[in-house]
Amino acid sequence: MKKYILLLCTACVIFGVIQKSRAEEGECVRTRGFAVFDNSGKFKPYEFTRHAVGENDILIEILYCGICHTDVHYIHEDWGKEEFPMVPGHEIAGRVVQVGKKVTKFKVGDYAGVGCMVNSCGKCDACSRDWEMYCPQRVLTYPDKDPFHGNTQAQGGYANNIVVSEKFAIKIPEKAKMEKVAPLFCAGITTYSPIRYANIKKGDVVAVAGFGGLGHMAVQYLVALGAEVTVFDVTEEKREDALRLGAKKYVNVKKAEEMKGLENTFRFILSTIPAKHDPVMYIRMLAVDGEMAVAGIPAAADMAYIPVGALVSLSRRKVYGTLIGGISQTQEMLDYSVENGIYPEVEIIPADPKEVSQALENLRTGKAKFRYVIDMRTLNEEINKIPVSSEKIKCAE
């Protein structure tokens, strides 16, 4: 009898939480989180609204949100002027608390994730190929304008909820490690996609340039496929980690003796470097008919360039950019990662503005190791201690 009463009480609590999180049909969703109000990188509590839960949308209670180096670039306007206030975050994992009447992919209580984009036209050639990231009307999770919802500014996952079309939400398996799964929606797919595109096979001699949030995911995927992996970075602090994750060799590019004899070596190199560097150095290491995929983007002031002359002198080495993956491939990546136990190495931090600000600063200054993940479940506890900004709440129609 006591067990029955306990189960009944638990169900009531869960139902109460879900009901509290729900929005009435056509009603904008009130959201609380952290925003930056200028490019200083300092976070403050922020209350805003998401667009209403449409018939094809789901409302996700955000449980965890990863911090990406891209967040640093956007916050500090490294790539150009941005609009503030800005709520970053495109590595989102949570629980579905409401579904639109035409939703078939999810039900209330399911786990769902959101990555770098939340919408596209659904009609162009790119969308028809499941390459939504190349759609001319693709909407980034933040800080894009959303033409499908009144051209309002999209806001990210450093918040307690998000509304998204079921088409752009990823189903998270129940057995997934929720505290580690969020970064897979950026760091995971950003590295998985080019590795699959390059058709890496067992025995291939490959390399990863940059061993941070993206790089350490790339190593795990390449090792799982049976490739022989070399890691390049600029510090000794990550050598043991690279070898522990399965790399055969670690090269500190600041040590000249370790750089010797590497020309014409690699079938594939994935560059994840988000800082100033010399790409030609890595192109020289490609074997003839080898290829280098570039995923890392430095700040505009530190942008890396490849002279045309280098491409000619180093003929038949392919160099191309790579940008996340489509929704179907992101689901494939997540299922593969969970099934094979491939997760990012994370440091969980509370949803506190000072903690979040410091984490971003550590990323900016190179002090972070792999991935920070914000435990958004602590958000209400922390945000209620601090006065919320007086910024007027505008409803995203």
ChimeraX attribute file (.defattr): number of C-alpha atoms within 10 A of each C-alpha:
attribute: neighborCount
match mode: 1-to-1
recipient: residues
	/A:1	6
	/A:2	7
	/A:3	8
	/A:4	9
	/A:5	10
	/A:6	11
	/A:7	12
	/A:8	12
	/A:9	12
	/A:10	12
	/A:11	12
	/A:12	12
	/A:13	12
	/A:14	13
	/A:15	13
	/A:16	12
	/A:17	12
	/A:18	18
	/A:19	12
	/A:20	10
	/A:21	19
	/A:22	19
	/A:23	17
	/A:24	9
	/A:25	12
	/A:26	12
	/A:27	17
	/A:28	19
	/A:29	21
	/A:30	20
	/A:31	16
	/A:32	18
	/A:33	26
	/A:34	29
	/A:35	25
	/A:36	21
	/A:37	17
	/A:38	16
	/A:39	19
	/A:40	11
	/A:41	19
	/A:42	18
	/A:43	22
	/A:44	23
	/A:45	23
	/A:46	25
	/A:47	19
	/A:48	19
	/A:49	20
	/A:50	24
	/A:51	20
	/A:52	24
	/A:53	25
	/A:54	19
	/A:55	15
	/A:56	16
	/A:57	22
	/A:58	30
	/A:59	28
	/A:60	29
	/A:61	26
	/A:62	26
	/A:63	24
	/A:64	31
	/A:65	32
	/A:66	32
	/A:67	27
	/A:68	23
	/A:69	19
	/A:70	21
	/A:71	22
	/A:72	21
	/A:73	20
	/A:74	21
	/A:75	27
	/A:76	19
	/A:77	17
	/A:78	17
	/A:79	15
	/A:80	10
	/A:81	11
	/A:82	16
	/A:83	15
	/A:84	14
	/A:85	20
	/A:86	24
	/A:87	28
	/A:88	28
	/A:89	24
	/A:90	30
	/A:91	27
	/A:92	36
	/A:93	32
	/A:94	28
	/A:95	22
	/A:96	24
	/A:97	24
	/A:98	23
	/A:99	25
	/A:100	19
	/A:101	13
	/A:102	11
	/A:103	17
	/A:104	10
	/A:105	14
	/A:106	19
	/A:107	15
	/A:108	14
	/A:109	15
	/A:110	16
	/A:111	24
	/A:112	25
	/A:113	28
	/A:114	32
	/A:115	29
	/A:116	23
	/A:117	25
	/A:118	24
	/A:119	22
	/A:120	24
	/A:121	16
	/A:122	17
	/A:123	11
	/A:124	15
	/A:125	12
	/A:126	17
	/A:127	19
	/A:128	12
	/A:129	13
	/A:130	16
	/A:131	19
	/A:132	28
	/A:133	22
	/A:134	18
	/A:135	19
	/A:136	12
	/A:137	16
	/A:138	20
	/A:139	23
	/A:140	21
	/A:141	27
	/A:142	22
	/A:143	24
	/A:144	18
	/A:145	18
	/A:146	22
	/A:147	16
	/A:148	13
	/A:149	14
	/A:150	11
	/A:151	12
	/A:152	18
	/A:153	23
	/A:154	23
	/A:155	25
	/A:156	29
	/A:157	28
	/A:158	30
	/A:159	31
	/A:160	24
	/A:161	27
	/A:162	26
	/A:163	24
	/A:164	24
	/A:165	18
	/A:166	24
	/A:167	17
	/A:168	23
	/A:169	26
	/A:170	24
	/A:171	19
	/A:172	22
	/A:173	15
	/A:174	11
	/A:175	8
	/A:176	17
	/A:177	13
	/A:178	15
	/A:179	21
	/A:180	22
	/A:181	27
	/A:182	30
	/A:183	31
	/A:184	29
	/A:185	27
	/A:186	27
	/A:187	28
	/A:188	31
	/A:189	28
	/A:190	25
	/A:191	31
	/A:192	27
	/A:193	21
	/A:194	23
	/A:195	20
	/A:196	15
	/A:197	10
	/A:198	16
	/A:199	11
	/A:200	19
	/A:201	15
	/A:202	12
	/A:203	12
	/A:204	17
	/A:205	20
	/A:206	25
	/A:207	31
	/A:208	28
	/A:209	24
	/A:210	21
	/A:211	26
	/A:212	23
	/A:213	25
	/A:214	32
	/A:215	28
	/A:216	28
	/A:217	27
	/A:218	31
	/A:219	27
	/A:220	24
	/A:221	24
	/A:222	26
	/A:223	18
	/A:224	15
	/A:225	17
	/A:226	15
	/A:227	21
	/A:228	20
	/A:229	26
	/A:230	21
	/A:231	27
	/A:232	24
	/A:233	21
	/A:234	15
	/A:235	13
	/A:236	11
	/A:237	11
	/A:238	20
	/A:239	19
	/A:240	11
	/A:241	14
	/A:242	23
	/A:243	16
	/A:244	10
	/A:245	13
	/A:246	19
	/A:247	24
	/A:248	15
	/A:249	14
	/A:250	22
	/A:251	19
	/A:252	18
	/A:253	16
	/A:254	13
	/A:255	11
	/A:256	9
	/A:257	10
	/A:258	12
	/A:259	15
	/A:260	8
	/A:261	9
	/A:262	13
	/A:263	14
	/A:264	17
	/A:265	16
	/A:266	25
	/A:267	20
	/A:268	28
	/A:269	26
	/A:270	29
	/A:271	26
	/A:272	25
	/A:273	23
	/A:274	21
	/A:275	18
	/A:276	15
	/A:277	14
	/A:278	12
	/A:279	18
	/A:280	15
	/A:281	13
	/A:282	21
	/A:283	25
	/A:284	19
	/A:285	23
	/A:286	26
	/A:287	19
	/A:288	16
	/A:289	13
	/A:290	20
	/A:291	21
	/A:292	27
	/A:293	22
	/A:294	20
	/A:295	21
	/A:296	22
	/A:297	20
	/A:298	19
	/A:299	20
	/A:300	14
	/A:301	10
	/A:302	13
	/A:303	14
	/A:304	17
	/A:305	11
	/A:306	13
	/A:307	9
	/A:308	9
	/A:309	9
	/A:310	12
	/A:311	16
	/A:312	10
	/A:313	10
	/A:314	18
	/A:315	12
	/A:316	14
	/A:317	21
	/A:318	16
	/A:319	18
	/A:320	10
	/A:321	13
	/A:322	18
	/A:323	18
	/A:324	25
	/A:325	26
	/A:326	21
	/A:327	24
	/A:328	15
	/A:329	17
	/A:330	26
	/A:331	19
	/A:332	15
	/A:333	24
	/A:334	25
	/A:335	17
	/A:336	14
	/A:337	22
	/A:338	18
	/A:339	12
	/A:340	12
	/A:341	12
	/A:342	19
	/A:343	23
	/A:344	23
	/A:345	17
	/A:346	18
	/A:347	17
	/A:348	16
	/A:349	17
	/A:350	18
	/A:351	26
	/A:352	24
	/A:353	21
	/A:354	12
	/A:355	14
	/A:356	23
	/A:357	17
	/A:358	14
	/A:359	21
	/A:360	23
	/A:361	16
	/A:362	15
	/A:363	22
	/A:364	18
	/A:365	8
	/A:366	11
	/A:367	11
	/A:368	16
	/A:369	18
	/A:370	20
	/A:371	24
	/A:372	25
	/A:373	26
	/A:374	30
	/A:375	20
	/A:376	28
	/A:377	17
	/A:378	16
	/A:379	23
	/A:380	15
	/A:381	13
	/A:382	15
	/A:383	19
	/A:384	10
	/A:385	10
	/A:386	12
	/A:387	10
	/A:388	15
	/A:389	13
	/A:390	9
	/A:391	10
	/A:392	9
	/A:393	13
	/A:394	13
	/A:395	15
	/A:396	19
	/A:397	15
